[in-house]
Amino acid sequence: MKKFFVVMLVWVAISSCTTKGGKAFYIDGVVEHVTLGTVYLQRYENKMFFVLDSARIKDSKFHFSTNLKLPEIYGITLDTTKVSSFLLFLDNNSIKIKLDTANHFSNTEVTGSEAQDLFVAYKKQSNVKIDEFIKQHPKSYVALYAFYREHLFRLTPEEIRSNIQLLDSSLLNTSYVKKLEEVASVAERIAIGKPAPDFVAKDPEGNLVRFHDHLGKGYILLNFWAAWCGPCRRENPNVLQVYNKYKNKGFAVYGVSLDRSKEDWIKAIETDSLTWAHVSDLLHWDSESAQLYGVRGIPGNFVIDKDGIIVAKNVRGGALDTLINQLTK
């Protein structure tokens, strides 16, 4: 396939008035070598992109007229490419974009946005100390993004709160800071040595089951998984082996599925011969129990003692057998 570059010349005109939805924002673009298609402008939130507006490409040109909150993080992509959206830091300055769709946006050039320049410079650095970066750029959405996207789960709750205090007050009411505060609170709540939170969900028969009703007999593995999760399915035989080996010593497993399809969930239970208790609210990543326990990836698990205290987290493979062997002696 012939390599081509999509060049978008974007002129941003921001009116002096502000509407309820944000500032009036206009984009006129030119897309070279692409005469038909659609350009999508997207909002970036919680590590995902949501379409805000779309513009048809006609004779290699397109136009956006919408209200946007500025400065903010957005994404832009075309329906002619299947690569991920290009992350775009918009401030109050006009910009020009040379969008390279042939190389997964890797050679994309943006001029006119100081925030974008800072982001590019940040990505070229290695071993960035996020607290120092925030101190240097306390008002920048780039510093906030780097904190939220790339350092969040490497930090302790104390470090998260300490770095939040370094941010300028103009950023403190953003959804990113609210999420940072939420993650810090959850991390404290489900730390080793803390009581395991209780929750209620339905079993495969549709009965409401309370998790704490399964405590008190011995150690239990609270196991978050899903039928669609390849790593989970590959880990299931190991969990099953450990369960069968130690169940007569009081060890139990409590499976929480992050599925959407009840049919797929039940089929996976049967296919993998998972004979322990199972529940799910079939809400995928919006699962209340997953949010309660701060689950950001699966498989994920918590080892809980008979008194309901968390004693270990995310123990897999041979390490799970070793741990349960020690605990049940």
Buried (B, 14 or more C-beta within 10 A) or exposed (E): EEEEBBBBBBEBEBEEEEEEEBBBBBBBBBBBEBEEBEBBBBBBEEEEBEEBBEBEBEEBBBEBEBBBBBBBBBBBBBEBBEBEBBBBBBBEBEBBBBBBBBEEBEEBEBEBBBBBBBBBEBEEEEEEEBBEBBEEBBBBBBBBBBBBEEBBEEBEBEBBBEBBEBBEEEBBEBEBBEBBBEBBBBBBBBEEEEEBBEBBBBEBEEEEBEBBEBBEEBBBBBBBBBBBBEEBBEBBEBBBEBBEBBBEEBBBBBBBBBBBBBEBBBEBBEEBEBEBBBBBBBBBBEBEBBBBBBBEEBBBBBBBBEEBBBBBBBBBEEEBBEBBBEBBE
